Amino acid sequence: MVLENLTMLDKVILVLIILLLLKIMFDVNRIMKRKNRAAKQQQMAQQINQASQEHRLHQMEKENAVDADFMEEVTVIETVEMPAGSDQKD
């Protein structure tokens, strides 16, 4: 076997290299998980922001509709309460 021809120092170096490679693999795995988690959190934040904007837009549309209805009623009341020629009663 090849390991029989290696000195003790060579075997130790080989084991250290294997351990270093394992550590690198675990670190890369941990970094990728963290990156994926951050991407998911950012995506959720964007979805929440979009939903919030849509909700605000919907609320503004409702308020504008109420304001338009109110202004229409005010205009109707003004035209009913002020008939033509009513200011010349002397």
C-alpha positions as CSV (number, residue, x, y, z in Angstrom):
1,M,0.0,0.0,0.0
2,V,1.1,3.6,-0.5
3,L,0.7,4.5,3.2
4,E,3.3,2.0,4.1
5,N,6.0,3.9,2.2
6,L,5.2,7.2,3.9
7,T,7.1,8.4,7.0
8,M,5.2,9.4,10.1
9,L,5.6,13.1,9.3
10,D,4.1,12.5,5.9
11,K,1.1,10.7,7.4
12,V,0.6,13.5,9.9
13,I,0.7,16.1,7.1
14,L,-1.7,14.0,5.1
15,V,-4.2,13.8,8.0
16,L,-3.8,17.6,8.6
17,I,-4.6,18.3,4.9
18,I,-7.7,16.1,5.1
19,L,-8.8,17.8,8.3
20,L,-8.2,21.2,6.6
21,L,-10.3,20.2,3.6
22,L,-13.1,19.0,5.8
23,K,-13.1,22.3,7.7
24,I,-13.2,24.2,4.5
25,M,-16.1,22.2,3.3
26,F,-18.1,22.8,6.5
27,D,-17.3,26.5,6.4
28,V,-18.5,26.8,2.8
29,N,-21.6,24.9,3.8
30,R,-22.2,27.2,6.7
31,I,-21.6,30.3,4.6
32,M,-24.0,29.1,1.9
33,K,-26.7,28.4,4.5
34,R,-26.3,31.9,5.9
35,K,-26.4,33.4,2.4
36,N,-29.6,31.5,1.6
37,R,-31.2,32.5,4.9
38,A,-30.3,36.2,4.2
39,A,-31.7,35.9,0.6
40,K,-35.0,34.5,2.0
41,Q,-35.2,37.2,4.6
42,Q,-34.7,39.9,2.0
43,Q,-37.3,38.3,-0.3
44,M,-39.8,38.3,2.6
45,A,-39.0,41.9,3.4
46,Q,-39.6,42.9,-0.2
47,Q,-43.0,41.0,-0.2
48,I,-44.0,42.7,3.1
49,N,-43.0,46.1,1.7
50,Q,-44.9,45.5,-1.5
51,A,-48.0,44.4,0.4
52,S,-47.7,47.4,2.6
53,Q,-47.5,49.7,-0.4
54,E,-50.5,48.0,-2.0
55,H,-52.4,48.4,1.3
56,R,-51.5,52.1,1.5
57,L,-52.6,52.6,-2.1
58,H,-55.9,50.8,-1.5
59,Q,-56.5,53.0,1.6
60,M,-55.7,56.2,-0.4
61,E,-58.1,55.1,-3.1
62,K,-60.8,54.5,-0.6
63,E,-60.2,57.9,1.0
64,N,-60.2,59.6,-2.4
65,A,-63.5,57.9,-3.2
66,V,-65.0,59.1,0.1
67,D,-63.7,62.6,-0.6
68,A,-65.2,62.6,-4.1
69,D,-68.5,61.4,-2.8
70,F,-68.5,64.1,-0.1
71,M,-67.6,66.8,-2.6
72,E,-70.4,65.6,-4.9
73,E,-72.8,65.9,-2.0
74,V,-71.5,69.3,-1.0
75,T,-71.9,70.5,-4.6
76,V,-75.5,69.2,-4.7
77,I,-76.4,70.9,-1.4
78,E,-74.9,74.2,-2.6
79,T,-76.9,74.2,-5.8
80,V,-80.1,73.2,-3.9
81,E,-79.7,75.8,-1.2
82,M,-78.8,78.7,-3.5
83,P,-81.5,78.9,-6.2
84,A,-81.1,81.5,-8.9
85,G,-82.3,85.0,-8.0
86,S,-82.6,84.3,-4.2
87,D,-80.1,87.1,-3.3
88,Q,-82.5,89.8,-4.6
89,K,-85.3,89.7,-2.1
90,D,-85.4,93.5,-1.3
